[in-house]
Amino acid sequence: MKVASIQIPNSANAKNNLKAIEKGLALAAESRADLALFPECALTGFAARSDWSEDLMQQAFGKALKLCKKYRIGAVIPTSIRQNNSFYNGSIVVDTEGELIEVLCKRGLT
């Protein structure tokens, strides 16, 4: 298995982060990696923002899944996750078909 470790700028803007994630996935796919690993809170940034609803996060997750499918590469994409008005530092794990394999959460977002 070939793993690509992708470093991207971290922002509180998910749209900017998704653009950077797409560039990273494209580069990883070009180098024929099977799995791309992204840095902590790559999708949402480190911000525990009250305007980030669970629905907004699900939309961002959905876009990330589509990107994995587009580039046919698995990924571990760390993100903050909002559940029941609490934020958690976690990751989504996605397969090459863009299917969500796992959502991993720590106790809290520092």
C-alpha positions as a Markdown table, in Angstrom:
| # | Residue | x | y | z |
|---|---|---|---|---|
| 1 | Met | 0.0 | 0.0 | 0.0 |
| 2 | Lys | 1.3 | 3.4 | -1.0 |
| 3 | Val | 0.4 | 6.2 | 1.5 |
| 4 | Ala | 0.6 | 9.9 | 0.8 |
| 5 | Ser | 1.0 | 12.4 | 3.6 |
| 6 | Ile | -0.5 | 15.7 | 2.5 |
| 7 | Gln | 0.3 | 19.0 | 4.2 |
| 8 | Ile | -2.2 | 21.8 | 3.5 |
| 9 | Pro | -2.8 | 25.3 | 4.9 |
| 10 | Asn | -5.3 | 25.3 | 7.8 |
| 11 | Ser | -8.2 | 27.7 | 7.7 |
| 12 | Ala | -11.6 | 28.1 | 9.4 |
| 13 | Asn | -13.1 | 28.2 | 6.0 |
| 14 | Ala | -14.2 | 24.7 | 4.8 |
| 15 | Lys | -14.5 | 25.8 | 1.2 |
| 16 | Asn | -10.9 | 26.8 | 1.1 |
| 17 | Asn | -9.9 | 23.6 | 2.9 |
| 18 | Leu | -11.9 | 21.5 | 0.4 |
| 19 | Lys | -10.0 | 23.2 | -2.4 |
| 20 | Ala | -6.7 | 22.3 | -0.7 |
| 21 | Ile | -7.9 | 18.8 | 0.0 |
| 22 | Glu | -8.8 | 18.3 | -3.6 |
| 23 | Lys | -5.3 | 19.5 | -4.7 |
| 24 | Gly | -3.8 | 17.1 | -2.3 |
| 25 | Leu | -6.0 | 14.2 | -3.5 |
| 26 | Ala | -5.1 | 14.9 | -7.1 |
| 27 | Leu | -1.4 | 15.0 | -6.3 |
| 28 | Ala | -1.7 | 11.7 | -4.3 |
| 29 | Ala | -3.7 | 10.0 | -7.1 |
| 30 | Glu | -1.1 | 11.3 | -9.7 |
| 31 | Ser | 1.6 | 9.6 | -7.6 |
| 32 | Arg | -0.5 | 6.4 | -7.5 |
| 33 | Ala | -1.0 | 6.5 | -3.7 |
| 34 | Asp | -3.8 | 4.2 | -2.3 |
| 35 | Leu | -4.4 | 6.4 | 0.8 |
| 36 | Ala | -4.0 | 10.1 | 1.5 |
| 37 | Leu | -3.5 | 11.3 | 5.1 |
| 38 | Phe | -4.3 | 14.9 | 6.0 |
| 39 | Pro | -3.3 | 17.0 | 9.0 |
| 40 | Glu | -5.3 | 17.6 | 12.1 |
| 41 | Cys | -8.6 | 19.5 | 11.5 |
| 42 | Ala | -7.9 | 19.7 | 7.8 |
| 43 | Leu | -11.5 | 19.9 | 6.8 |
| 44 | Thr | -13.0 | 22.5 | 9.2 |
| 45 | Gly | -9.9 | 24.0 | 10.8 |
| 46 | Phe | -9.4 | 24.3 | 14.5 |
| 47 | Ala | -12.3 | 26.7 | 15.0 |
| 48 | Ala | -15.2 | 25.4 | 17.3 |
| 49 | Arg | -17.6 | 27.8 | 15.7 |
| 50 | Ser | -21.2 | 28.1 | 16.7 |
| 51 | Asp | -22.3 | 28.7 | 13.1 |
| 52 | Trp | -21.1 | 25.2 | 12.2 |
| 53 | Ser | -24.2 | 23.1 | 12.5 |
| 54 | Glu | -24.2 | 19.3 | 12.1 |
| 55 | Asp | -25.9 | 19.8 | 8.8 |
| 56 | Leu | -23.1 | 22.1 | 7.5 |
| 57 | Met | -20.5 | 19.6 | 8.6 |
| 58 | Gln | -22.4 | 16.8 | 6.9 |
| 59 | Gln | -22.4 | 18.8 | 3.7 |
| 60 | Ala | -18.6 | 19.3 | 4.0 |
| 61 | Phe | -18.1 | 15.6 | 4.7 |
| 62 | Gly | -20.2 | 14.8 | 1.6 |
| 63 | Lys | -18.1 | 16.9 | -0.6 |
| 64 | Ala | -14.9 | 15.3 | 0.8 |
| 65 | Leu | -16.5 | 11.8 | 0.0 |
| 66 | Lys | -17.2 | 12.9 | -3.6 |
| 67 | Leu | -13.6 | 14.1 | -4.0 |
| 68 | Cys | -12.2 | 10.7 | -2.9 |
| 69 | Lys | -14.5 | 8.9 | -5.4 |
| 70 | Lys | -13.5 | 11.4 | -8.1 |
| 71 | Tyr | -9.8 | 10.6 | -7.6 |
| 72 | Arg | -10.3 | 7.0 | -6.6 |
| 73 | Ile | -8.2 | 7.3 | -3.5 |
| 74 | Gly | -8.9 | 6.5 | 0.1 |
| 75 | Ala | -8.3 | 9.2 | 2.7 |
| 76 | Val | -8.2 | 10.0 | 6.4 |
| 77 | Ile | -9.4 | 13.5 | 6.7 |
| 78 | Pro | -9.2 | 15.0 | 10.2 |
| 79 | Thr | -11.9 | 17.4 | 11.1 |
| 80 | Ser | -13.8 | 18.9 | 14.0 |
| 81 | Ile | -17.1 | 17.1 | 14.5 |
| 82 | Arg | -20.2 | 18.7 | 16.1 |
| 83 | Gln | -22.6 | 16.4 | 17.9 |
| 84 | Asn | -25.2 | 17.5 | 20.5 |
| 85 | Asn | -23.8 | 21.0 | 20.7 |
| 86 | Ser | -20.3 | 19.7 | 21.5 |
| 87 | Phe | -17.3 | 19.8 | 19.2 |
| 88 | Tyr | -14.9 | 16.8 | 19.0 |
| 89 | Asn | -11.5 | 16.4 | 17.3 |
| 90 | Gly | -11.9 | 13.5 | 15.0 |
| 91 | Ser | -11.5 | 12.1 | 11.5 |
| 92 | Ile | -13.5 | 10.7 | 8.6 |
| 93 | Val | -12.1 | 7.7 | 6.9 |
| 94 | Val | -13.1 | 7.3 | 3.3 |
| 95 | Asp | -12.5 | 4.5 | 0.8 |
| 96 | Thr | -11.7 | 4.7 | -2.9 |
| 97 | Glu | -15.4 | 4.6 | -3.8 |
| 98 | Gly | -16.2 | 7.6 | -1.7 |
| 99 | Glu | -17.9 | 5.6 | 1.0 |
| 100 | Leu | -17.6 | 6.6 | 4.6 |
| 101 | Ile | -15.8 | 3.8 | 6.5 |
| 102 | Glu | -15.6 | 5.3 | 9.9 |
| 103 | Val | -16.0 | 8.5 | 11.9 |
| 104 | Leu | -13.5 | 8.7 | 14.7 |
| 105 | Cys | -13.8 | 11.2 | 17.6 |
| 106 | Lys | -11.7 | 12.1 | 20.6 |
| 107 | Arg | -13.3 | 13.4 | 23.8 |
| 108 | Gly | -13.2 | 17.1 | 22.9 |
| 109 | Leu | -11.7 | 19.8 | 20.7 |
| 110 | Thr | -9.1 | 21.8 | 22.5 |
